[in-house]
Amino acid sequence: MLSGSLPISGAFSAKYQVVTVDVGGKLQTFYNDSKGKTLTFDKNHFKLGTKSVNGKVPFSLTVSNTPLGTFFDDEGLVNLNVTQTVSIPVIVLLNNQYFTTTVTHSYKSGKLGK
């Protein structure tokens, strides 16, 4: 799971929206229902908060059963027994607007954590 916040200020709606998420160059498109929650066709989920607080909206991304291989090597996510902190660029396309942020995560023994 990857979580962070996006710089979205003011009123916005995630209801009935197509949301495309780019995490380190890996794209995934999600479709939201009337409550702004992801309609799930597989085990991948994107959840976006419903309110902007201090110009930021929280999000979380869960990707399961998706082969990523060495896709995130350039972000420092390597399959080695190491402990390090990595910065992962996240871009979200919502309501025809791009929102960008960088999420910092610790990486330990081949597992991503907070």
PyMOL commands that place a pseudoatom at each C-alpha (Angstrom):
pseudoatom trace, name=CA, resn=MET, resi=1, chain=A, elem=C, hetatm=0, pos=[0.000, 0.000, 0.000]
pseudoatom trace, name=CA, resn=LEU, resi=2, chain=A, elem=C, hetatm=0, pos=[1.140, 3.501, -0.805]
pseudoatom trace, name=CA, resn=SER, resi=3, chain=A, elem=C, hetatm=0, pos=[-0.456, 6.533, 0.840]
pseudoatom trace, name=CA, resn=GLY, resi=4, chain=A, elem=C, hetatm=0, pos=[0.039, 10.260, 0.881]
pseudoatom trace, name=CA, resn=SER, resi=5, chain=A, elem=C, hetatm=0, pos=[-1.792, 13.471, 0.073]
pseudoatom trace, name=CA, resn=LEU, resi=6, chain=A, elem=C, hetatm=0, pos=[-2.434, 15.408, -3.107]
pseudoatom trace, name=CA, resn=PRO, resi=7, chain=A, elem=C, hetatm=0, pos=[-2.347, 19.216, -3.426]
pseudoatom trace, name=CA, resn=ILE, resi=8, chain=A, elem=C, hetatm=0, pos=[-6.064, 19.756, -4.138]
pseudoatom trace, name=CA, resn=SER, resi=9, chain=A, elem=C, hetatm=0, pos=[-7.562, 22.915, -2.705]
pseudoatom trace, name=CA, resn=GLY, resi=10, chain=A, elem=C, hetatm=0, pos=[-11.173, 23.984, -2.639]
pseudoatom trace, name=CA, resn=ALA, resi=11, chain=A, elem=C, hetatm=0, pos=[-14.183, 21.964, -3.702]
pseudoatom trace, name=CA, resn=PHE, resi=12, chain=A, elem=C, hetatm=0, pos=[-13.762, 18.896, -5.874]
pseudoatom trace, name=CA, resn=SER, resi=13, chain=A, elem=C, hetatm=0, pos=[-15.625, 15.672, -6.488]
pseudoatom trace, name=CA, resn=ALA, resi=14, chain=A, elem=C, hetatm=0, pos=[-14.342, 12.161, -7.059]
pseudoatom trace, name=CA, resn=LYS, resi=15, chain=A, elem=C, hetatm=0, pos=[-17.877, 10.873, -7.731]
pseudoatom trace, name=CA, resn=TYR, resi=16, chain=A, elem=C, hetatm=0, pos=[-18.391, 9.117, -11.062]
pseudoatom trace, name=CA, resn=GLN, resi=17, chain=A, elem=C, hetatm=0, pos=[-14.872, 10.047, -12.129]
pseudoatom trace, name=CA, resn=VAL, resi=18, chain=A, elem=C, hetatm=0, pos=[-12.248, 8.182, -14.058]
pseudoatom trace, name=CA, resn=VAL, resi=19, chain=A, elem=C, hetatm=0, pos=[-9.012, 8.463, -12.072]
pseudoatom trace, name=CA, resn=THR, resi=20, chain=A, elem=C, hetatm=0, pos=[-5.664, 7.616, -13.644]
pseudoatom trace, name=CA, resn=VAL, resi=21, chain=A, elem=C, hetatm=0, pos=[-2.745, 7.110, -11.265]
pseudoatom trace, name=CA, resn=ASP, resi=22, chain=A, elem=C, hetatm=0, pos=[0.914, 7.193, -12.338]
pseudoatom trace, name=CA, resn=VAL, resi=23, chain=A, elem=C, hetatm=0, pos=[3.263, 5.825, -9.691]
pseudoatom trace, name=CA, resn=GLY, resi=24, chain=A, elem=C, hetatm=0, pos=[6.864, 6.024, -10.814]
pseudoatom trace, name=CA, resn=GLY, resi=25, chain=A, elem=C, hetatm=0, pos=[5.769, 5.604, -14.435]
pseudoatom trace, name=CA, resn=LYS, resi=26, chain=A, elem=C, hetatm=0, pos=[3.394, 2.669, -13.849]
pseudoatom trace, name=CA, resn=LEU, resi=27, chain=A, elem=C, hetatm=0, pos=[-0.155, 3.656, -14.919]
pseudoatom trace, name=CA, resn=GLN, resi=28, chain=A, elem=C, hetatm=0, pos=[-3.452, 2.310, -13.568]
pseudoatom trace, name=CA, resn=THR, resi=29, chain=A, elem=C, hetatm=0, pos=[-6.942, 3.629, -14.283]
pseudoatom trace, name=CA, resn=PHE, resi=30, chain=A, elem=C, hetatm=0, pos=[-9.754, 3.415, -11.742]
pseudoatom trace, name=CA, resn=TYR, resi=31, chain=A, elem=C, hetatm=0, pos=[-13.477, 4.147, -12.006]
pseudoatom trace, name=CA, resn=ASN, resi=32, chain=A, elem=C, hetatm=0, pos=[-15.324, 5.703, -9.081]
pseudoatom trace, name=CA, resn=ASP, resi=33, chain=A, elem=C, hetatm=0, pos=[-18.911, 5.112, -8.008]
pseudoatom trace, name=CA, resn=SER, resi=34, chain=A, elem=C, hetatm=0, pos=[-21.487, 7.567, -6.657]
pseudoatom trace, name=CA, resn=LYS, resi=35, chain=A, elem=C, hetatm=0, pos=[-19.626, 7.704, -3.321]
pseudoatom trace, name=CA, resn=GLY, resi=36, chain=A, elem=C, hetatm=0, pos=[-16.228, 8.402, -4.884]
pseudoatom trace, name=CA, resn=LYS, resi=37, chain=A, elem=C, hetatm=0, pos=[-14.979, 4.898, -4.098]
pseudoatom trace, name=CA, resn=THR, resi=38, chain=A, elem=C, hetatm=0, pos=[-13.204, 2.742, -6.645]
pseudoatom trace, name=CA, resn=LEU, resi=39, chain=A, elem=C, hetatm=0, pos=[-15.293, 0.205, -8.497]
pseudoatom trace, name=CA, resn=THR, resi=40, chain=A, elem=C, hetatm=0, pos=[-13.210, -2.935, -8.098]
pseudoatom trace, name=CA, resn=PHE, resi=41, chain=A, elem=C, hetatm=0, pos=[-12.623, -5.392, -10.917]
pseudoatom trace, name=CA, resn=ASP, resi=42, chain=A, elem=C, hetatm=0, pos=[-9.445, -6.814, -9.427]
pseudoatom trace, name=CA, resn=LYS, resi=43, chain=A, elem=C, hetatm=0, pos=[-7.529, -6.421, -6.170]
pseudoatom trace, name=CA, resn=ASN, resi=44, chain=A, elem=C, hetatm=0, pos=[-6.174, -2.964, -7.017]
pseudoatom trace, name=CA, resn=HIS, resi=45, chain=A, elem=C, hetatm=0, pos=[-7.779, -0.047, -5.185]
pseudoatom trace, name=CA, resn=PHE, resi=46, chain=A, elem=C, hetatm=0, pos=[-7.405, 3.732, -5.165]
pseudoatom trace, name=CA, resn=LYS, resi=47, chain=A, elem=C, hetatm=0, pos=[-9.090, 5.687, -2.403]
pseudoatom trace, name=CA, resn=LEU, resi=48, chain=A, elem=C, hetatm=0, pos=[-9.248, 9.471, -2.399]
pseudoatom trace, name=CA, resn=GLY, resi=49, chain=A, elem=C, hetatm=0, pos=[-10.438, 11.518, 0.549]
pseudoatom trace, name=CA, resn=THR, resi=50, chain=A, elem=C, hetatm=0, pos=[-13.616, 13.559, 0.141]
pseudoatom trace, name=CA, resn=LYS, resi=51, chain=A, elem=C, hetatm=0, pos=[-12.446, 16.837, 1.678]
pseudoatom trace, name=CA, resn=SER, resi=52, chain=A, elem=C, hetatm=0, pos=[-9.505, 19.138, 1.178]
pseudoatom trace, name=CA, resn=VAL, resi=53, chain=A, elem=C, hetatm=0, pos=[-7.855, 20.086, 4.479]
pseudoatom trace, name=CA, resn=ASN, resi=54, chain=A, elem=C, hetatm=0, pos=[-5.216, 22.812, 4.323]
pseudoatom trace, name=CA, resn=GLY, resi=55, chain=A, elem=C, hetatm=0, pos=[-5.055, 22.344, 0.549]
pseudoatom trace, name=CA, resn=LYS, resi=56, chain=A, elem=C, hetatm=0, pos=[-4.393, 18.599, 0.708]
pseudoatom trace, name=CA, resn=VAL, resi=57, chain=A, elem=C, hetatm=0, pos=[-6.524, 15.504, 0.125]
pseudoatom trace, name=CA, resn=PRO, resi=58, chain=A, elem=C, hetatm=0, pos=[-5.378, 12.100, 1.433]
pseudoatom trace, name=CA, resn=PHE, resi=59, chain=A, elem=C, hetatm=0, pos=[-5.143, 9.086, -0.856]
pseudoatom trace, name=CA, resn=SER, resi=60, chain=A, elem=C, hetatm=0, pos=[-4.171, 5.450, -0.675]
pseudoatom trace, name=CA, resn=LEU, resi=61, chain=A, elem=C, hetatm=0, pos=[-3.255, 3.017, -3.412]
pseudoatom trace, name=CA, resn=THR, resi=62, chain=A, elem=C, hetatm=0, pos=[-3.234, -0.746, -3.060]
pseudoatom trace, name=CA, resn=VAL, resi=63, chain=A, elem=C, hetatm=0, pos=[-1.832, -2.903, -5.850]
pseudoatom trace, name=CA, resn=SER, resi=64, chain=A, elem=C, hetatm=0, pos=[-2.138, -6.672, -5.476]
pseudoatom trace, name=CA, resn=ASN, resi=65, chain=A, elem=C, hetatm=0, pos=[-1.322, -9.576, -7.752]
pseudoatom trace, name=CA, resn=THR, resi=66, chain=A, elem=C, hetatm=0, pos=[0.291, -7.286, -10.313]
pseudoatom trace, name=CA, resn=PRO, resi=67, chain=A, elem=C, hetatm=0, pos=[3.739, -8.295, -11.560]
pseudoatom trace, name=CA, resn=LEU, resi=68, chain=A, elem=C, hetatm=0, pos=[5.982, -5.254, -11.198]
pseudoatom trace, name=CA, resn=GLY, resi=69, chain=A, elem=C, hetatm=0, pos=[9.325, -6.994, -11.577]
pseudoatom trace, name=CA, resn=THR, resi=70, chain=A, elem=C, hetatm=0, pos=[12.089, -4.414, -11.778]
pseudoatom trace, name=CA, resn=PHE, resi=71, chain=A, elem=C, hetatm=0, pos=[9.709, -1.607, -12.780]
pseudoatom trace, name=CA, resn=PHE, resi=72, chain=A, elem=C, hetatm=0, pos=[10.544, 0.557, -9.736]
pseudoatom trace, name=CA, resn=ASP, resi=73, chain=A, elem=C, hetatm=0, pos=[14.304, 0.021, -9.693]
pseudoatom trace, name=CA, resn=ASP, resi=74, chain=A, elem=C, hetatm=0, pos=[14.890, 3.688, -10.591]
pseudoatom trace, name=CA, resn=GLU, resi=75, chain=A, elem=C, hetatm=0, pos=[12.906, 4.714, -7.468]
pseudoatom trace, name=CA, resn=GLY, resi=76, chain=A, elem=C, hetatm=0, pos=[15.225, 2.573, -5.348]
pseudoatom trace, name=CA, resn=LEU, resi=77, chain=A, elem=C, hetatm=0, pos=[12.796, -0.305, -4.794]
pseudoatom trace, name=CA, resn=VAL, resi=78, chain=A, elem=C, hetatm=0, pos=[15.174, -3.151, -5.451]
pseudoatom trace, name=CA, resn=ASN, resi=79, chain=A, elem=C, hetatm=0, pos=[14.794, -6.776, -4.477]
pseudoatom trace, name=CA, resn=LEU, resi=80, chain=A, elem=C, hetatm=0, pos=[17.655, -6.822, -1.985]
pseudoatom trace, name=CA, resn=ASN, resi=81, chain=A, elem=C, hetatm=0, pos=[17.834, -7.302, 1.759]
pseudoatom trace, name=CA, resn=VAL, resi=82, chain=A, elem=C, hetatm=0, pos=[18.331, -3.614, 2.503]
pseudoatom trace, name=CA, resn=THR, resi=83, chain=A, elem=C, hetatm=0, pos=[16.774, -0.918, 4.650]
pseudoatom trace, name=CA, resn=GLN, resi=84, chain=A, elem=C, hetatm=0, pos=[16.423, 2.471, 3.028]
pseudoatom trace, name=CA, resn=THR, resi=85, chain=A, elem=C, hetatm=0, pos=[14.055, 5.352, 2.424]
pseudoatom trace, name=CA, resn=VAL, resi=86, chain=A, elem=C, hetatm=0, pos=[12.823, 5.963, -1.111]
pseudoatom trace, name=CA, resn=SER, resi=87, chain=A, elem=C, hetatm=0, pos=[10.930, 8.797, -2.795]
pseudoatom trace, name=CA, resn=ILE, resi=88, chain=A, elem=C, hetatm=0, pos=[8.210, 7.740, -5.210]
pseudoatom trace, name=CA, resn=PRO, resi=89, chain=A, elem=C, hetatm=0, pos=[6.626, 10.248, -7.624]
pseudoatom trace, name=CA, resn=VAL, resi=90, chain=A, elem=C, hetatm=0, pos=[2.822, 10.053, -7.845]
pseudoatom trace, name=CA, resn=ILE, resi=91, chain=A, elem=C, hetatm=0, pos=[0.697, 11.793, -10.481]
pseudoatom trace, name=CA, resn=VAL, resi=92, chain=A, elem=C, hetatm=0, pos=[-3.105, 11.619, -10.418]
pseudoatom trace, name=CA, resn=LEU, resi=93, chain=A, elem=C, hetatm=0, pos=[-5.365, 12.703, -13.277]
pseudoatom trace, name=CA, resn=LEU, resi=94, chain=A, elem=C, hetatm=0, pos=[-8.773, 13.659, -11.849]
pseudoatom trace, name=CA, resn=ASN, resi=95, chain=A, elem=C, hetatm=0, pos=[-11.432, 15.868, -13.455]
pseudoatom trace, name=CA, resn=ASN, resi=96, chain=A, elem=C, hetatm=0, pos=[-9.037, 16.619, -16.352]
pseudoatom trace, name=CA, resn=GLN, resi=97, chain=A, elem=C, hetatm=0, pos=[-6.455, 18.050, -13.941]
pseudoatom trace, name=CA, resn=TYR, resi=98, chain=A, elem=C, hetatm=0, pos=[-3.060, 16.662, -12.975]
pseudoatom trace, name=CA, resn=PHE, resi=99, chain=A, elem=C, hetatm=0, pos=[-2.069, 16.578, -9.314]
pseudoatom trace, name=CA, resn=THR, resi=100, chain=A, elem=C, hetatm=0, pos=[1.464, 15.600, -8.341]
pseudoatom trace, name=CA, resn=THR, resi=101, chain=A, elem=C, hetatm=0, pos=[3.210, 14.657, -5.130]
pseudoatom trace, name=CA, resn=THR, resi=102, chain=A, elem=C, hetatm=0, pos=[6.169, 12.641, -3.926]
pseudoatom trace, name=CA, resn=VAL, resi=103, chain=A, elem=C, hetatm=0, pos=[5.622, 9.944, -1.330]
pseudoatom trace, name=CA, resn=THR, resi=104, chain=A, elem=C, hetatm=0, pos=[8.489, 8.902, 0.931]
pseudoatom trace, name=CA, resn=HIS, resi=105, chain=A, elem=C, hetatm=0, pos=[8.469, 5.303, 2.177]
pseudoatom trace, name=CA, resn=SER, resi=106, chain=A, elem=C, hetatm=0, pos=[10.829, 3.038, 4.028]
pseudoatom trace, name=CA, resn=TYR, resi=107, chain=A, elem=C, hetatm=0, pos=[11.876, -0.108, 2.248]
pseudoatom trace, name=CA, resn=LYS, resi=108, chain=A, elem=C, hetatm=0, pos=[13.052, -3.116, 4.212]
pseudoatom trace, name=CA, resn=SER, resi=109, chain=A, elem=C, hetatm=0, pos=[13.852, -6.697, 3.258]
pseudoatom trace, name=CA, resn=GLY, resi=110, chain=A, elem=C, hetatm=0, pos=[11.817, -6.620, 0.072]
pseudoatom trace, name=CA, resn=LYS, resi=111, chain=A, elem=C, hetatm=0, pos=[8.691, -5.155, 1.718]
pseudoatom trace, name=CA, resn=LEU, resi=112, chain=A, elem=C, hetatm=0, pos=[7.259, -1.656, 1.418]
pseudoatom trace, name=CA, resn=GLY, resi=113, chain=A, elem=C, hetatm=0, pos=[6.142, -0.073, 4.677]
pseudoatom trace, name=CA, resn=LYS, resi=114, chain=A, elem=C, hetatm=0, pos=[5.263, 3.227, 6.274]
for i in range(1, 114): cmd.bond("trace and resi %d" % i, "trace and resi %d" % (i + 1))
show_as sticks, trace
zoom trace
